Each structure stands twice: as C-alpha cells, then as structure tokens.
Amino acid sequence: MKYTTTLIALRLLLCCALLWGFSACAKKDNTEPTTTVDQNPLANPNDGPAAGNPEGNAAIPAGAGLEDVTNPDVVIGDGTPASCTCEAVLAAVKKGGKITFNCGASPHIIEMTEPAKVFNNATPDVVIDGGGLITLSGRGKNRILYMNTCDQNLVWTTPNCQNQDHPRLTVQNITFANGNSTTETEYDGGGAIWVRGGRFKAVNTRFFNNICAGTGPDVGGGALRVFSQYNNLPVYIVNSTFGGAEGYGNKGANGGALSSIGVSWTIVNSLLTHNQALGNGGNPAKAGTPGGGSGGAIYNDGNTMTLTLLGTKIEQNEVNTHGSAIFFVSNNRTGDIVIDGSTIQNNVGGTWYPVHPGISMHDDTPVKVTNSVIK
C-alpha cells in the first residue's frame, strides 16, 4: 500500500516530536516492539483525520452524547506537558470518576507502558475526556485501556459480573493510537480498548493504527473488543473515526475496527475506513487455515443483538474471508440490522453477500435500509 504525501509529512512531524520528547513513562521501556505495525501516533492530533463522518447528520440518541466534565474528579497535569504522564493516567483511571487533562494549550501524546485499568469498586461512572488535545499511545507495544467486570484482579462487586450496570465507561474528545494487544493471551483482541460488562461508549474519539492478533477464528477488534453489556443495551459510538485515511487504519484477525460477541452497537455519524481483517479461513476455520478474516470494519457474532448505523460511512476496508464492511451472524436468528442515512461502499474482498454488498449475514436476518447507499 503506497503512502500518500500527507502521511509522509506526518511521519516527519513525528520525528520532530521525538526530538521534543514525550511523557516521562516512555523512558521505562526502550525495547523494540514485538510486532511490526505502522508507527503513526501523530505529533499533532489535529493533523490526522477528524473525528466523525462530516456527512453524518443523524440525531444523537438519549444517553449517547458527551458526558459533562465541567467539574472533574481528577485533573491530570499541572498545565505542563511534562506533568501528563502515563503514571498519572494509570492512577486516575484506577481512581475513577470524571477525568480531564491540563497539559498545556498544545496537543500532547502520552505514551502508555501498560494498559490503564478501570477498577470495578472505584466509581460507577468513569469518563476520560481528552479535551481534543490528548492522544494516548500504546507505542505499538501494548493495549491502552482495559475494563472487565469479571476480572477478580479488578475486584468483583456483584454476584452477576457479566450483567451489572457499572462501571459505565466513556471515552470522549480523545485519540487512541498504536495500541497493540498481540501479546495478550487471556483477554485477546481489542488493540486499543478491551471491555466486558457495565456500559461503554465513545464520543468524538479517534482510533489510529491499533492492532490485535492477526489470525484466529474468534479473536478480533483491532481498535475495540466488547462483551456483555448490561441488560444487552447497546454500545454507543458517536462522531468517531476508526482509520479515516490511508495509513491510519486498525487491524486484527476479525473486525478491523471493532469486534464483539453477543453485543449490540449503535454507531452514529461515524467514519470507519481503511481497516483490515487479516485472518483467513473464517469461523470455524477451514482445514489448513489459521481462521478469521471477517468483518473489515465490524465483526458482530452471537445471538440476540442489533447493529444500528445512523449517518455513518464505511468504506475502503478489506477482508480475506467474509464481510468486507460488516460481518453479522446472529446464531439464533434473533438479531437485526438498521441502516439509515449511511454509506457503505468500496470495501474490498470476501464472499457470502446474500442481500447487500459488503455485508455478510444470514439471508433471513431482518435488515431495514433507509436513505442509504450500499454498493
């Protein structure tokens, strides 16, 4: 894939940023990444593709918009870039509450040497608001953010960990770049963010060059991997970008941008482009293949679930097996898809398109399409 002139210029900016210096925690680990990925955390977040689909004008569902952080519980930084470190992010996320940043007036990259973890016994609501200036980078080495209501190390707080209403995690006005979960074994997938339980939403958020394991029949989510949302309520993705231009896309075995099992999604005014499902052979994997390669942008598997696309554009994603744009398999045939005011086009590869180009699904899955282009 050839790099554009713009991308080359951005990489030069990155070199300059290395001279300026990053957060102090990046000095802890000078080893080379274990997996080769495109390195582009962006020296200036404003130079990357903007958050959201500029053509999207769908109404935002109740509860799906920005959280109010007027009175934050934690402010990371004292006004200087040097004060905004990964240690500060780790401590803030562990404490919970409404988290904002005070790192100066210019965009700032915080390099994470380990994932920030949401503790289930901290606060019911955790909001991470980057103010449009903050990029959290996994340096191409590690996942960036992790929440799991069923992880005993994060404290069990209810007897029904897979279906509890908290923590409710929101990321907003922020960029996640160069997350890499390829070395994770227990909780695989989710190159930037991995979530189980409670609720999760992303608003005005960008995901660039995140990666998870590249093969396997049931692993995925180059950027996001989500399980077990409370009462099967949907994950909201609002005015957010996954990739957005050549050289910024996310990659994984399945679901180049996002992946889930038994989870519903409502994706509003968002942009999902240039993501890749790298696996081959599907699920279950065909003989002689490693498995995977489905859902260039979105991988939905499980039983009762919904996928709702409102004012969203999905294009120029790639797969090797099924669903160049979307893979949606409701095993008990109870799921459905709603597409309104959206565009799905120019996605590459794959087979099994019984109803619409780029969408792999059972031919009896209910699909309601209005005011949209699918080709």
C-alpha positions as a Python dict, from the first residue, in 0.01 Angstrom:
ca = {
    (1, 'M'): (0, 0, 0),
    (2, 'K'): (161, 327, -106),
    (3, 'Y'): (189, 608, 141),
    (4, 'T'): (48, 943, 47),
    (5, 'T'): (240, 1268, 58),
    (6, 'T'): (33, 1373, 358),
    (7, 'L'): (129, 1064, 552),
    (8, 'I'): (495, 1116, 476),
    (9, 'A'): (468, 1470, 608),
    (10, 'L'): (301, 1343, 924),
    (11, 'R'): (582, 1098, 979),
    (12, 'L'): (828, 1385, 955),
    (13, 'L'): (627, 1564, 1222),
    (14, 'L'): (654, 1252, 1434),
    (15, 'C'): (1032, 1260, 1404),
    (16, 'C'): (1024, 1618, 1526),
    (17, 'A'): (805, 1512, 1816),
    (18, 'L'): (1064, 1256, 1918),
    (19, 'L'): (1313, 1537, 1947),
    (20, 'W'): (1074, 1740, 2163),
    (21, 'G'): (1023, 1443, 2393),
    (22, 'F'): (724, 1252, 2520),
    (23, 'S'): (586, 1171, 2865),
    (24, 'A'): (837, 1051, 3119),
    (25, 'C'): (693, 698, 3145),
    (26, 'A'): (803, 621, 2790),
    (27, 'K'): (1162, 606, 2918),
    (28, 'K'): (1089, 288, 3111),
    (29, 'D'): (1094, 60, 2807),
    (30, 'N'): (1334, 111, 2520),
    (31, 'T'): (1295, -235, 2368),
    (32, 'E'): (1175, -281, 2013),
    (33, 'P'): (807, -367, 1950),
    (34, 'T'): (737, -739, 1938),
    (35, 'T'): (515, -693, 1631),
    (36, 'T'): (576, -470, 1332),
    (37, 'V'): (297, -211, 1290),
    (38, 'D'): (270, 122, 1116),
    (39, 'Q'): (403, 378, 1362),
    (40, 'N'): (195, 692, 1343),
    (41, 'P'): (77, 818, 1684),
    (42, 'L'): (62, 1171, 1536),
    (43, 'A'): (278, 1452, 1664),
    (44, 'N'): (-27, 1675, 1644),
    (45, 'P'): (-369, 1507, 1677),
    (46, 'N'): (-525, 1784, 1473),
    (47, 'D'): (-320, 1670, 1171),
    (48, 'G'): (-497, 1334, 1149),
    (49, 'P'): (-841, 1259, 1008),
    (50, 'A'): (-1107, 1441, 1207),
    (51, 'A'): (-1340, 1262, 1445),
    (52, 'G'): (-1666, 1158, 1285),
    (53, 'N'): (-1832, 1146, 946),
    (54, 'P'): (-1854, 1503, 811),
    (55, 'E'): (-2158, 1397, 606),
    (56, 'G'): (-2342, 1247, 903),
    (57, 'N'): (-2632, 1443, 1048),
    (58, 'A'): (-2828, 1184, 1244),
    (59, 'A'): (-2983, 1277, 1576),
    (60, 'I'): (-2790, 1157, 1880),
    (61, 'P'): (-2992, 907, 2087),
    (62, 'A'): (-3061, 993, 2451),
    (63, 'G'): (-2766, 890, 2666),
    (64, 'A'): (-2529, 858, 2371),
    (65, 'G'): (-2379, 1209, 2376),
    (66, 'L'): (-2095, 1375, 2564),
    (67, 'E'): (-2074, 1346, 2940),
    (68, 'D'): (-2050, 1669, 3141),
    (69, 'V'): (-1698, 1714, 3280),
    (70, 'T'): (-1740, 2073, 3396),
    (71, 'N'): (-1648, 1966, 3750),
    (72, 'P'): (-1394, 1686, 3708),
    (73, 'D'): (-1299, 1450, 3988),
    (74, 'V'): (-941, 1415, 3862),
    (75, 'V'): (-733, 1655, 3652),
    (76, 'I'): (-420, 1502, 3502),
    (77, 'G'): (-137, 1755, 3476),
    (78, 'D'): (-48, 2096, 3617),
    (79, 'G'): (-56, 2283, 3287),
    (80, 'T'): (272, 2149, 3152),
    (81, 'P'): (324, 1859, 2909),
    (82, 'A'): (583, 1703, 3142),
    (83, 'S'): (323, 1663, 3415),
    (84, 'C'): (98, 1450, 3195),
    (85, 'T'): (249, 1105, 3225),
    (86, 'C'): (130, 751, 3186),
    (87, 'E'): (168, 703, 3563),
    (88, 'A'): (-79, 985, 3612),
    (89, 'V'): (-322, 824, 3367),
    (90, 'L'): (-294, 485, 3538),
    (91, 'A'): (-366, 638, 3878),
    (92, 'A'): (-654, 849, 3751),
    (93, 'V'): (-831, 563, 3575),
    (94, 'K'): (-785, 340, 3879),
    (95, 'K'): (-948, 609, 4096),
    (96, 'G'): (-1232, 661, 3850),
    (97, 'G'): (-1477, 949, 3819),
    (98, 'K'): (-1462, 1229, 3564),
    (99, 'I'): (-1106, 1264, 3433),
    (100, 'T'): (-974, 1559, 3233),
    (101, 'F'): (-627, 1680, 3129),
    (102, 'N'): (-432, 2001, 3185),
    (103, 'C'): (-122, 1950, 2975),
    (104, 'G'): (-90, 2292, 2814),
    (105, 'A'): (-255, 2452, 2515),
    (106, 'S'): (-92, 2231, 2252),
    (107, 'P'): (-178, 1873, 2157),
    (108, 'H'): (7, 1618, 2365),
    (109, 'I'): (88, 1247, 2333),
    (110, 'I'): (103, 1032, 2645),
    (111, 'E'): (285, 706, 2582),
    (112, 'M'): (139, 422, 2786),
    (113, 'T'): (375, 147, 2901),
    (114, 'E'): (83, -65, 3021),
    (115, 'P'): (-295, -55, 2993),
    (116, 'A'): (-488, 179, 3220),
    (117, 'K'): (-736, -37, 3414),
    (118, 'V'): (-1084, 50, 3536),
    (119, 'F'): (-1144, -86, 3888),
    (120, 'N'): (-1497, -207, 3946),
    (121, 'N'): (-1515, -83, 4306),
    (122, 'A'): (-1394, 272, 4232),
    (123, 'T'): (-1681, 481, 4095),
    (124, 'P'): (-1990, 381, 3895),
    (125, 'D'): (-1902, 629, 3620),
    (126, 'V'): (-1563, 671, 3459),
    (127, 'V'): (-1525, 943, 3198),
    (128, 'I'): (-1193, 1007, 3021),
    (129, 'D'): (-1209, 1340, 2834),
    (130, 'G'): (-904, 1444, 2633),
    (131, 'G'): (-1036, 1791, 2554),
    (132, 'G'): (-949, 1740, 2189),
    (133, 'L'): (-576, 1765, 2265),
    (134, 'I'): (-472, 1429, 2408),
    (135, 'T'): (-352, 1115, 2232),
    (136, 'L'): (-296, 800, 2438),
    (137, 'S'): (-43, 585, 2254),
    (138, 'G'): (34, 219, 2310),
    (139, 'R'): (369, 270, 2133),
    (140, 'G'): (294, -32, 1914),
    (141, 'K'): (364, -250, 2219),
    (142, 'N'): (64, -275, 2448),
    (143, 'R'): (-309, -224, 2487),
    (144, 'I'): (-412, 120, 2613),
    (145, 'L'): (-731, 76, 2820),
    (146, 'Y'): (-897, -223, 2988),
    (147, 'M'): (-1224, -280, 3179),
    (148, 'N'): (-1358, -619, 3287),
    (149, 'T'): (-1629, -664, 3549),
    (150, 'C'): (-1545, -1035, 3569),
    (151, 'D'): (-1172, -991, 3632),
    (152, 'Q'): (-1112, -1069, 4001),
    (153, 'N'): (-795, -861, 3993),
    (154, 'L'): (-1016, -558, 3935),
    (155, 'V'): (-1249, -658, 4223),
    (156, 'W'): (-1580, -838, 4182),
    (157, 'T'): (-1862, -613, 4300),
    (158, 'T'): (-2178, -811, 4218),
    (159, 'P'): (-2267, -1182, 4206),
    (160, 'N'): (-2359, -1141, 3838),
    (161, 'C'): (-2044, -987, 3697),
    (162, 'Q'): (-2139, -1042, 3333),
    (163, 'N'): (-2456, -833, 3371),
    (164, 'Q'): (-2406, -539, 3604),
    (165, 'D'): (-2483, -176, 3532),
    (166, 'H'): (-2143, -37, 3626),
    (167, 'P'): (-1876, 75, 3571),
    (168, 'R'): (-2008, 297, 3293),
    (169, 'L'): (-1700, 390, 3090),
    (170, 'T'): (-1698, 683, 2847),
    (171, 'V'): (-1405, 798, 2633),
    (172, 'Q'): (-1455, 1131, 2462),
    (173, 'N'): (-1264, 1405, 2280),
    (174, 'I'): (-953, 1187, 2267),
    (175, 'T'): (-736, 978, 2032),
    (176, 'F'): (-614, 620, 2083),
    (177, 'A'): (-315, 535, 1865),
    (178, 'N'): (-72, 244, 1824),
    (179, 'G'): (-240, 12, 2073),
    (180, 'N'): (-118, -346, 2035),
    (181, 'S'): (-270, -644, 2215),
    (182, 'T'): (-89, -916, 2016),
    (183, 'T'): (98, -1033, 2326),
    (184, 'E'): (-220, -1063, 2535),
    (185, 'T'): (-323, -1425, 2588),
    (186, 'E'): (-603, -1437, 2847),
    (187, 'Y'): (-811, -1148, 2710),
    (188, 'D'): (-721, -1125, 2343),
    (189, 'G'): (-839, -877, 2084),
    (190, 'G'): (-905, -510, 2144),
    (191, 'G'): (-580, -348, 2034),
    (192, 'A'): (-669, -14, 2193),
    (193, 'I'): (-956, -93, 2431),
    (194, 'W'): (-1099, -416, 2576),
    (195, 'V'): (-1431, -404, 2767),
    (196, 'R'): (-1654, -656, 2941),
    (197, 'G'): (-1962, -571, 3146),
    (198, 'G'): (-2115, -242, 3261),
    (199, 'R'): (-2159, 6, 2979),
    (200, 'F'): (-1922, 159, 2726),
    (201, 'K'): (-1943, 446, 2479),
    (202, 'A'): (-1703, 653, 2268),
    (203, 'V'): (-1785, 1009, 2160),
    (204, 'N'): (-1567, 1237, 1945),
    (205, 'T'): (-1294, 975, 1962),
    (206, 'R'): (-1036, 863, 1705),
    (207, 'F'): (-863, 528, 1668),
    (208, 'F'): (-547, 516, 1458),
    (209, 'N'): (-314, 222, 1384),
    (210, 'N'): (-427, -8, 1662),
    (211, 'I'): (-374, -381, 1614),
    (212, 'C'): (-467, -713, 1774),
    (213, 'A'): (-378, -1073, 1688),
    (214, 'G'): (-377, -1117, 1311),
    (215, 'T'): (-512, -1473, 1286),
    (216, 'G'): (-767, -1686, 1465),
    (217, 'P'): (-1133, -1776, 1411),
    (218, 'D'): (-1273, -1589, 1710),
    (219, 'V'): (-1040, -1307, 1801),
    (220, 'G'): (-1067, -950, 1681),
    (221, 'G'): (-1120, -582, 1727),
    (222, 'G'): (-814, -401, 1601),
    (223, 'A'): (-937, -99, 1797),
    (224, 'L'): (-1225, -221, 2020),
    (225, 'R'): (-1336, -556, 2163),
    (226, 'V'): (-1655, -552, 2376),
    (227, 'F'): (-1852, -818, 2566),
    (228, 'S'): (-2153, -846, 2799),
    (229, 'Q'): (-2313, -504, 2812),
    (230, 'Y'): (-2566, -450, 3092),
    (231, 'N'): (-2912, -581, 3001),
    (232, 'N'): (-2795, -612, 2639),
    (233, 'L'): (-2806, -234, 2599),
    (234, 'P'): (-2605, -107, 2300),
    (235, 'V'): (-2254, 27, 2287),
    (236, 'Y'): (-2275, 383, 2153),
    (237, 'I'): (-2012, 505, 1907),
    (238, 'V'): (-2081, 869, 1822),
    (239, 'N'): (-1898, 1109, 1590),
    (240, 'S'): (-1588, 891, 1600),
    (241, 'T'): (-1331, 778, 1346),
    (242, 'F'): (-1163, 441, 1301),
    (243, 'G'): (-882, 490, 1050),
    (244, 'G'): (-1026, 762, 829),
    (245, 'A'): (-746, 775, 570),
    (246, 'E'): (-477, 558, 418),
    (247, 'G'): (-211, 471, 675),
    (248, 'Y'): (-436, 522, 979),
    (249, 'G'): (-642, 203, 974),
    (250, 'N'): (-676, -55, 1250),
    (251, 'K'): (-607, -427, 1200),
    (252, 'G'): (-697, -761, 1352),
    (253, 'A'): (-790, -1119, 1269),
    (254, 'N'): (-1159, -1021, 1252),
    (255, 'G'): (-1325, -682, 1285),
    (256, 'G'): (-1051, -446, 1177),
    (257, 'A'): (-1214, -164, 1373),
    (258, 'L'): (-1443, -332, 1625),
    (259, 'S'): (-1543, -680, 1733),
    (260, 'S'): (-1791, -829, 1977),
    (261, 'I'): (-1984, -1139, 2076),
    (262, 'G'): (-2347, -1100, 2176),
    (263, 'V'): (-2322, -720, 2192),
    (264, 'S'): (-2541, -459, 2023),
    (265, 'W'): (-2396, -145, 1867),
    (266, 'T'): (-2546, 191, 1776),
    (267, 'I'): (-2296, 380, 1558),
    (268, 'V'): (-2386, 741, 1485),
    (269, 'N'): (-2224, 994, 1248),
    (270, 'S'): (-1901, 796, 1248),
    (271, 'L'): (-1633, 707, 993),
    (272, 'L'): (-1482, 360, 954),
    (273, 'T'): (-1230, 335, 670),
    (274, 'H'): (-902, 163, 580),
    (275, 'N'): (-937, -106, 847),
    (276, 'Q'): (-837, -468, 776),
    (277, 'A'): (-941, -816, 887),
    (278, 'L'): (-613, -1001, 845),
    (279, 'G'): (-709, -1363, 915),
    (280, 'N'): (-806, -1631, 666),
    (281, 'G'): (-1043, -1925, 675),
    (282, 'G'): (-1340, -1795, 871),
    (283, 'N'): (-1505, -1933, 1184),
    (284, 'P'): (-1484, -2226, 1228),
    (285, 'A'): (-1155, -2218, 1045),
    (286, 'K'): (-1138, -2414, 723),
    (287, 'A'): (-888, -2700, 719),
    (288, 'G'): (-537, -2577, 661),
    (289, 'T'): (-612, -2215, 757),
    (290, 'P'): (-549, -2016, 1076),
    (291, 'G'): (-907, -1885, 1078),
    (292, 'G'): (-1054, -1538, 1077),
    (293, 'G'): (-1051, -1272, 811),
    (294, 'S'): (-1410, -1148, 850),
    (295, 'G'): (-1552, -803, 909),
    (296, 'G'): (-1326, -542, 755),
    (297, 'A'): (-1476, -275, 980),
    (298, 'I'): (-1727, -452, 1208),
    (299, 'Y'): (-1748, -808, 1340),
    (300, 'N'): (-2073, -900, 1521),
    (301, 'D'): (-2121, -1258, 1639),
    (302, 'G'): (-2355, -1412, 1896),
    (303, 'N'): (-2728, -1445, 1948),
    (304, 'T'): (-2975, -1168, 2028),
    (305, 'M'): (-2808, -845, 1917),
    (306, 'T'): (-2859, -546, 1693),
    (307, 'L'): (-2643, -330, 1471),
    (308, 'T'): (-2769, 23, 1405),
    (309, 'L'): (-2585, 257, 1169),
    (310, 'L'): (-2703, 618, 1159),
    (311, 'G'): (-2527, 881, 948),
    (312, 'T'): (-2221, 659, 924),
    (313, 'K'): (-1975, 592, 642),
    (314, 'I'): (-1798, 257, 598),
    (315, 'E'): (-1563, 233, 303),
    (316, 'Q'): (-1223, 108, 183),
    (317, 'N'): (-1199, -164, 446),
    (318, 'E'): (-1051, -502, 348),
    (319, 'V'): (-1100, -870, 431),
    (320, 'N'): (-978, -1209, 319),
    (321, 'T'): (-1287, -1417, 400),
    (322, 'H'): (-1630, -1262, 469),
    (323, 'G'): (-1785, -919, 515),
    (324, 'S'): (-1559, -658, 361),
    (325, 'A'): (-1757, -397, 556),
    (326, 'I'): (-1966, -590, 810),
    (327, 'F'): (-1983, -946, 939),
    (328, 'F'): (-2309, -1002, 1132),
    (329, 'V'): (-2406, -1354, 1235),
    (330, 'S'): (-2696, -1399, 1476),
    (331, 'N'): (-2670, -1768, 1559),
    (332, 'N'): (-3027, -1796, 1690),
    (333, 'R'): (-3162, -1573, 1410),
    (334, 'T'): (-3292, -1310, 1657),
    (335, 'G'): (-3062, -1022, 1560),
    (336, 'D'): (-3136, -742, 1317),
    (337, 'I'): (-2966, -457, 1134),
    (338, 'V'): (-3087, -98, 1084),
    (339, 'I'): (-2908, 133, 839),
    (340, 'D'): (-3023, 493, 792),
    (341, 'G'): (-2856, 790, 628),
    (342, 'S'): (-2538, 592, 583),
    (343, 'T'): (-2294, 494, 309),
    (344, 'I'): (-2129, 153, 270),
    (345, 'Q'): (-1914, 130, -43),
    (346, 'N'): (-1578, 44, -198),
    (347, 'N'): (-1492, -220, 59),
    (348, 'V'): (-1263, -491, -73),
    (349, 'G'): (-1253, -870, -66),
    (350, 'G'): (-1451, -1152, 85),
    (351, 'T'): (-1751, -1363, -17),
    (352, 'W'): (-2101, -1451, 111),
    (353, 'Y'): (-2308, -1142, 38),
    (354, 'P'): (-2664, -1277, 18),
    (355, 'V'): (-2851, -944, 42),
    (356, 'H'): (-2620, -641, 30),
    (357, 'P'): (-2264, -591, -100),
    (358, 'G'): (-2004, -588, 174),
    (359, 'I'): (-2238, -730, 442),
    (360, 'S'): (-2208, -1099, 533),
    (361, 'M'): (-2515, -1228, 721),
    (362, 'H'): (-2785, -1493, 715),
    (363, 'D'): (-3022, -1417, 432),
    (364, 'D'): (-3317, -1419, 676),
    (365, 'T'): (-3167, -1157, 908),
    (366, 'P'): (-3403, -857, 914),
    (367, 'V'): (-3235, -555, 756),
    (368, 'K'): (-3403, -215, 735),
    (369, 'V'): (-3226, 25, 499),
    (370, 'T'): (-3342, 385, 451),
    (371, 'N'): (-3182, 689, 285),
    (372, 'S'): (-2857, 498, 241),
    (373, 'V'): (-2610, 387, -26),
    (374, 'I'): (-2480, 30, -20),
    (375, 'K'): (-2267, -80, -312),
}
